[in-house]
Amino acid sequence: MGAKVKVEFACTACGTSSPKWVGKCPGCGEWNTLVEEAVASSTATRQRAGMPDFPASRPVRLTEVEETASSRASCGIAEFDRVMGGGVVPASATLLGGDPGIGKSTILLQAARGLARHGKPVLYVSGEESEAQVKLRATRLGVTDAGIYLMSETSLERILSATGELSPGTLIVDSIQTVFSSDLPGAPGSVGQVRECAARLAFFGKKAGVSVFLVGHVTKEGAIAGPRVLEHIVDTVLYFEGEKGHPYRILKAVKNRFGSTNEIGVFEMRAEGLTEVADPSGMFLSERSDETSGTLVFPAIEGTRPLLVEVQALVSQSFLAMPRRTTLGVDYNRVILMCAILEKKAGVSLYNQDVFVNVAGGIRVDEPAADLALCCAVAGSFKDRVVPPGTAVFGEVGLGGEVRAVPMAEMRLNEAAKMGFSRVVLPASNAERLGVKFPLELLPVHHVKEALSRVAGK
């Protein structure tokens, strides 16, 4: 007689279980997120099925624990290693999400090539493609290493059994939404299946010393599909982003227990696969025009890397009762705030103007240091004034219109000088603290009106 099956409800947002359906999730407070799923009543069977016998855990002194983070494995892709915090930590679990066709399988297959060269095999499990289909992509990418093993399987128990027999250094599962456990009656991709399979794979990896990579589908909002608890199970959560029709891809970490979450990796999609972009600043500015009003360069900081990005603004007369404010690559509320400061403190009348702001290259800028660049770009487009070539702008703007200091000013100036810029508008307090001289014309400003006079010709 099979195990008795009971029905419960689980939240698709946070994974909270409930014995009955309720409109509002008791865990996260979201409405209409509970879905019905069948679960096996025998918890002992669920814990043992498909799992090798590991010795029971026991308390260990902190001083006796061996550090594994120092023995990171490089995958041979510098941009990938940068985002991971310097390489792949042994026995870690990583979740990689992104839109369909963005390059998740491609970059993991290329990373498998480098990881296989450390002496231990890599097991690539595909639940969406056959071994022959994966082989075709590997041949196109030039991945022909004998240390990579392929397996087309969706059963969790068979995946764990094969991994235990092979004893690889890395396990790649593409994707977690296709894997199912026979202990749970739910269909693959359901809340219970995704949560249980991810937890068992992560547990197995930590006990067996295997680095686990899980590929996750994303929803139409861009978040990884499945319960939110999925991101808490793993050690690192990576997102692969890029605009459709654009060859560039950006890899960023939103969670990393072994490194910074501010680092990004920049790649270019080509016929032979994803290639690293060694000079992101030059890439983002390669198609910039010096004769267009409302555009200027902002020296951004992503983790430990300075990047020069182009901030674009278009201001046009509105014939609507409520003028539009549209943003791409920058926070919408931040742009609304800067428009209000320009209106109140700088005398730039935008009450009857549509304002469109964009960060070229598909990158997203979230730091307050971009405030002054946003103000200057909007004002420059409103007055139809072209910013002098070779000018970069950075600084935080307060509600009173004052320009405040920002961190890492010297790194921003070094990057601007390296890329051939000659003038930089920056906060006066930053200019006073500089310890070295730069081959640049520094234009320190105290107020946004002063900055507009330097840039937009106010």
N, C-alpha and C positions, 0 to 999 in steps of 0.2 A: 504494500500500500504506500503510495507516495505521500510526501509531506503535505500537511494541511495548508491550505492557502487562505490567507485573510486579506482584506482590502483596507488600505489606508490612503490618506491623501498627503501629498508632498508639495511644497512650494517650489515653483520653477525658479524663483529669484534667490532664495537663501537655503532651500533644502529642508526647511522645518517640516516635521511630520505632524499630522493631526489624525485622530481616529475618525473624525467626521468632517464633512466639507463645511467651510465657513467662508464668508465673502472676503474677510480681511485676514491676511496672514498674521498669526500671533507672534511670529518671529521678527519679520521686517516691516510689517505694517502695510504692505502692498495689497491692492485690491485685485480679486479675481485671478490669483496666481496659483491656487491649489488645484492639482490634477490628481485623478485617481490612479493608483498603481497597486498591483498585487505583489505581496511579499510572502516569502516562506516563513512559516511560524517557527521552524527549527533553527535557532541561531547557531547551534553547535555545528550543524551541517554547513552553514554559510561561512563559518570561520575556518573550517578545515578543508573544504573542497578546493582542489587544485593547488593548495599551498604546500610547499615542501616543509618537512619537519625541521624547524630551527630551534636551537637551544633556548631555554627560557631566559628572559632578561633578568639581570640582577643589578643591584645598586653598585656603582663604580665610583671611586674617588675622582674628582674633577682633575686632579693632577696626573691620574693614570690614563686618562683618555688620550688616545693618539689623534693628533691633528691631521685631517685629510685635506683641508682647504689649501695647504701649502703644496700639495702634490696635484695641482690642477692639470688636466690634460688639454693641450691645445688642439683645436680641430683644423688648424692650418689656414683659417680665415680670420685675419686680424680684426676685421670689423665685428664679426660674430663673437670672438673672444673678448673684445672690449665691452660689449653689452653684457656678456655673462660675468664680467668682473675679473677677467684675466684668464679664463679657460673654464672647462667643465669640471666641477667638483665631483669626486667619486661618490657613488651612492646617492646622488641628488636626483630630484624629480623636477622636470621642467615642462611647462605647458606653453605651447606655441599656437597662437590664434591669428586669424586673418581672413580676408575675403577670399572667395573661391578664385583660383587662378592667380593669386598674388605671388606665389612662389614658395609656399611653406614646404611642400614635398621636395622641391628643388634644392632649397638651401640645406635641408636636413640630409639629403643624399650627398651633397657636396661636403657637408661636415662629417658624415660617416667615413668619407675617404681619409680625412686627416686623423680621425679617432682610431681607425683600424691600423694605423701605422705605429701605434704605441704598444703593439704586441698582443693585445687581446682582440678577439673578433667582435664585430658589430652585427647585431641581429635587427634587420629592418622588417617589421611586420606590417603588411598592408591589408586593410580590410575592404578597400575600395578597388584595388587593382590586382591582377594576377601577377605571378612572378615574371611572365614574359613581358607584360606591359611595363613593369618597373625596370626590367632589363633594357627595354628600348630607350627609356629616358636616361638611364645610367650610361648607355653607349653614347647618346647625344652629348651628355655632359662630360664624357671622358673618364667616367668612374669605372675602373676595371679591376679594382683591388680584390685579391683573393680572400682577404680577411672580412669581407662583407657577405653576410648570409641573408637570403631573402625568404620570406614566408608569407603566404596569402592565407590568412586565418582570421576569424572573428570570435572564436570561442576563447574565453579567458582561461579556462582550465588547460586547453591545449597550448596556449601561448606560454603560460607559466611552466608547463611540463617541458616544452621545447627549450625554453630559456634555462631551466635548471640543468638539462642535459648538455647544452652547448657551453654554459658558463661564459657568456660574453662580457665585455667591459661596458658595453652600451646597448640599450634596448630602445628602439624607436617604434612607436605604435601610431599608425596613420590610418584612421583617426580614432579617438576614444569613443566617438558617437556610434561607431560600427561594432564595438566590442560588447559582448553580452556574457553573462554568467548563467549557467543552467540552474543555479539555485533560485534565481528570481524569474517568475513567469512573465515579467514585463518585456516589452519589445526593446530591441537595441535603440539607444538614443533617449530612452525614457529617463526621468529624473533618478529613479532608483538604480537603474543599470549603470548610468554614467557615474554616479556617486560611488557605487560599490566597486566597480571595475577600476576606477582611478585610485581608490583607497588601497585596494589589494596590490595593484602594480607598484604604487609608491612604497608600500610596506615591504613588498618583496625586494625592491631595489635596495632599500636601506639595509635589510638583513643579509642579502646576498652580495652587497658591494657592487651593484650594477647601476650605472647612470641611466635613468629613464627619461625619454622624451615623448611627450604626448601631443599629438596634433588635435586641436579643437576647432570645430566649426563656429562661426559667429552668427549672431542674429542680424536682422535688418538694421538694428540700432548700432551695430558694430561691436557689441559685447559677446564674450564667449558663451555659446549656447550651453544650457544645462544649469544646474543649481549653482548659486554663488559659492557654496562651500567647496566647489571644485578648485577654486583659486586658493583656498586656505589649505588644501591637502598638499599641494606641491610647494617646492622651495622657490621656484622662479616662474614668473609669468611674463611671456614675451608677446608682443603684438607686431605683426608685419603689416605695414601700411603703404599705400601708394595710390595715386590718382589713376583712374581708368584712362588708357591711351597715353599714359606717361611712362617712360622707361625706367624711372628711378623708384627705388623702394627704400623705405626707412624702417629699421628694426629698433624697437625700443622696449625697455623693461618697465613694467608697472609694479613689479614686486621682485625682490632679489634678496634672499637671506644671506648671500655671500658677496654682495657687491652693491654698487650704487644703482639707483633707479633713474638717474639723470642722464646716463650715457645713451647715445644712439649710434647705430651703424647705418651707413649709406651704401646702397648697392645699385647697380644698373643691370636691368634685364636684357640679355643678349641671346642670340641663337644658341650659343654654347653654354648658357646658364647665367647665373648671377655673378657679376664681377664687382670687386670692391672699388669704391670711388675714393682715391687717395687724397684728392683736393676738393672737398665738398663746397668750400667757399667759391672756388672758381667755377664749379658746376652750377651753383645757384645764380651766379652773376653772368653766366656766359651769354645770355641773350638779352641783357639789360640795355636799354636805350638811354642815352644821356640827354636826349632832347624832348623828353616827355614830362609834363608837369605832374605833380602829385606822386612822384616816385623818389625814394631815397634808400640808402643802405643802412642797415642796423647791425652792429656787431653783437650777435647773440652768443650765449654760453649754454652749451648742452653737456652737462656733466663736467668733464675736464677739458672739453674741446670748444674752442671759439669758432663760430661760423658767421660769415657775412651773408645776410639774407636781404632780399629786396622787399621793402614794404611799399605797396601800391594803394593809392586812394583815388577815387573818382567822385567828385561832387558835382551834381547837376540840379537844375531847378526842378522842383517837384510840383506836379499839378494834382496831387492827392491831398485829401484832408489831413492825413497823417503821413508825413514824409517817411520814406523807407530807410532802414539801417540794415545793411547786409554785410556779413563778415565771412571770410574764409581764412583759416589758419591763425585766427586770433580770437580772443574771448569777446563775445558779443557785448556783454555788460561793460567790459573795459572800454570799448569803442564808444558806447553811449556816454560813459563817464567823461571821456576825453572831449567829446563834442560839447557836453555841458560846460566844461572848463573853458573851452575856446569861446563859447557864447558869452559866458559871464565875465571871465577874467581877461580875455584877449580881444573882445569886440568883434569876433567873427560870427556873423549872423547865419546860422544854419537852420533856423526854424522852418524855412520853406525850401530846404535843399534835401535831395536824396543823397545819402552817403554810402558808398561801397568801399570796403577795405579788403585787401587780399595780400597774403604773403606768398610770393612766387616760389615755385619749386615743390609745392606739396608739403612743406614743413609747417609745423605748428609752433607758434611763439606764445609762451605763457608767462614769461617773467615781467615784472613791473618796469624793468629797464627799457622796455620798448615804448613806454608812454610818450616820451618826447618825440620819438620817430613817428608815432601815430599822429600826434598833434601837428607836426611839421608837414607830414604828407597830406593830411586833410586840408590844412590851411593853404598849402602850395597848390593843390588842385582847385580850391575855391577861388584863389586869386589868379590861377593860370600862370603861375611863376615856375620856371624850371630851376631846380636846385643846381648850383654850380657843379660841374663834374669833379669827381674825386672827393666828395664830401660824405662823411658818415656821421650818424647822430645816435646818441644814447643818453638815457637819464630817466629817472622816475619823476612823475609830476603829481604834486599834492593838490588837494581840493582848492587851496588858495592860489594855485598857479605857480607855486614855488617849485624849482627843480632840485630834487634831492639826489644824494649820492647813491651809487649802486656798487655792488661787489665786483671784484675781478676787473677793474678798469684797465689795469696794465695789460692783461691778456687781450682785452678787446683792442687796445691801441696797437699792440704788437701784430695782431692779425690784420688790422687795417693798413699798417705800414708794409707788411709783407705782400699784400695784394695791390700795392701801388697807390693807395689813397694819400691825399696831401692835406686835407682839412678834416678835423673832427670837432663837432659840437658836443660838449660834455658838461656835466654839473661842475660848478665852480669849486665845490668842496672836494670833488675827486681830483681836480687839477692841482689843488693845494697839497694833496697828500702824495703825489707821484714822487717816487724816489729816484727815478732816472729820467733822462731827457729822451724824447722821441723825435725822429726826423719827420715831424708832422707839424702843421700849424694848428695849435690847440686854441679853441674858441670857448672859454668857460662862460657859462651863463647862470644867472640866479633865478630868473623868472621865465615863464613860457613866452611872454611878449618879447623878451630879449632874444630868445632862441628864434622866434619867427622873423625878427629883423635880420638875423644872421643868415637864415636859410630861405625863407619865403619872401624876403624883401618887403616886410611890413614897414 
